[in-house]
Amino acid sequence: MYTLVLTNAAGCSDTAAFELHVYDPISVPQIRDTVLCGAANEVIRLEAPAGYLAYRWNGGASSGRYFDVSAPGMYSLEVQDEKGCIATTTFEVKPYCKDILIPNTFSPNGDGFNDTWIIGGLEDMAAVVTVFDRNGQLIFQSHGYSVPWDGLYKGRLVPVGAYYYHITTSVGKDFKGALNVLY
């Protein structure tokens, strides 16, 4: 219980009493870091612990205990209890594919959909990726695959057609196949 006395320059005063409630801190929810294979269009459902009044995933509007994630990245969960106390936790969804997923088509036409040749699950930084045209000319080569092929050769988009890839991993696995470029 607290009492507040306010006195002005003329000596007039007023008194107010108020009770200050102190609550135990809210427990921070635990969401474990996890993995997701975006190349396989995987969606994972995350579940927050029960017992909170409100849930706010990734800074969005309040929602329920469940949150669907379809892309790797950093995420957050803010919870609020019945007293209005708030706690926030962050967690990471890392890219990981059990198998290497090699699409056979992409369309580097700038529409924001399939504009690059994304090889899912190729986290091997020592892998060598090569692409050849139908005449056997080297069109693209990458040591590691941190930046997907954008369909350019010598600064220009390659023509529509079939191309051939060869991927060699650091553990000696080879992948070969055809790749179609469409617009």
N, C-alpha and C positions, 0 to 999 in steps of 0.2 A: 504494500500500500504506500503510495506516495502522495505528498501534499505540495502543491505549488502555490507560492504567494507572489503576486505581482504588485509592485508599488510604482506609481508614476512620479514625476518630478514634483508634483504638488503634495505628495504624501498620501494620496489616496491609494488604498490597496484592496485587493480581492484575493480570495483563497479558493482553490479548487482541489479536490481530492480525487485520485484515480487509482485503479488497481492495474498493475502491469502483470500480464501472464507470460511466463517463460516456459516454453515447451522444449522437450528433448529434441535433438536434431533428428530430421527424417533420415531413414536409412537409404543409402544410395543403391539403386538397383544394379545388379550385376548382369551384364550382357557380355558373353564371351566373344572374342574375335573368332571369325569363321572364314570359310572359303566358298567360292562360287565359280562355276564355269560359265562365264558369259557367252562364250562361243557356242555353247550348246543351248542357248536361250534358257538357261536354268533360272528358276525363281525359288528363293528360299523364304520361308516364313519364320520370322523371329517372334518370340513370345516374351513379354515383360512379366515380372512377378506380379501376382495378384495383391490386392489390398490397398491400392492407391485410388484416389478420387478421380484424377485426370492423368492422361498420358499424352505426350506430345513428341512425336518421332521426327527427328531431323529438322527441327525448327518449324514444322508445319502446324496446321490446325490440330487441336486436341482430337485424339482418336482413341481407339480401344487398345487392348493389350497386345494386339498382333500387328505386324508390319511386314509387308512383302518387299523383298529386295531383289532386283534383277541386274544390278551392276556393282562391280567392286568399288570400294571407296571408304571414306570415313563417314560414320553416322553418329547420331546422338539420340538419347532418350531423356526427356525431362518428365518427371513425375511430380504430382502434387497430392498432398494428403488432405484430410478433412479440415485441418486447421489453416490451410493456405500455405503451408511450408513447401518449398520446392527443392528438389535435388536433381542433378544432371550427371549423366555418365556418357562417355564416348566409347566407341568400339570400331574395329576395322573389319571390313569384308574384303579379303584378299583374293586376287585371281588365281585359280588353280583348276586345271582340268586333269582328270585321271588319264585320259588318252589325248593324243594329238588329234585335233579336228581340223581337217584341211578342206575348205570349201572348194568346189570345182567351178564356181562362177562368181564374178563380181562385176560391177558396172561403175567405173570411175567417171560418172557424168555430172558430178557436183550437186546431185539432188539430196545429199545428206543420208542416203540409204545405200549400204554396200559400196561406198566409194573407194574403199581400200580392201586389199586382200588380207583379211585377218585370219591368221592361223591360231586356233585356240589350243592352249596347253603347251605351247612351245616356249617354255621359260628358260630353256637351255641357252645361255649367253654365248656358248661356243659353237652352236649349230650353224651350219652353212646352208643358206637357201639360195638356189639359183633358178632362174626362169629363162627358157629359150623359146625362140619363135619356131615355126615349123621347118625352117631351113637350118636349124641348129645354131643360130646366132644368139649369143648371150645378150639378154635384154635387161636382166636385173640380177644383182647378187648382193647378199647381205651376210655378214659374219655376226651372228646373234640376230635377233629379229625384234629389236625394241621399237622399230618404226616400220609398220606394214607397208607393202608395196602399193603405190598410188596409181599404177598404170602408166607412169611416165617412162620414156626412154629418150635420153638426150634432151630432156626438157619438153617433150611433146607426148601427148597421149598415143599409146599404141593403137593400131587399127583393131577393129572388131575381129574376133577370130579365136582360134585354138592356140594355146601355148602349152609348154610342157615344163613341169617343175621337178627339181631334185632337191631333197632335203636330207642332210647328213647330220646326225646328232653327235655330241661328244662321246657317247657310249657306243657309237658304231651302228646305230639304227639308220636305215635308208628308207626314204619314202619317195616314190616316183608316181607321176600321174599327169593327167591333162587338166588344163585350166582354161575356161572360156571367159573372154572379155566381151562384155555386151554394153551397149549404150541405150 
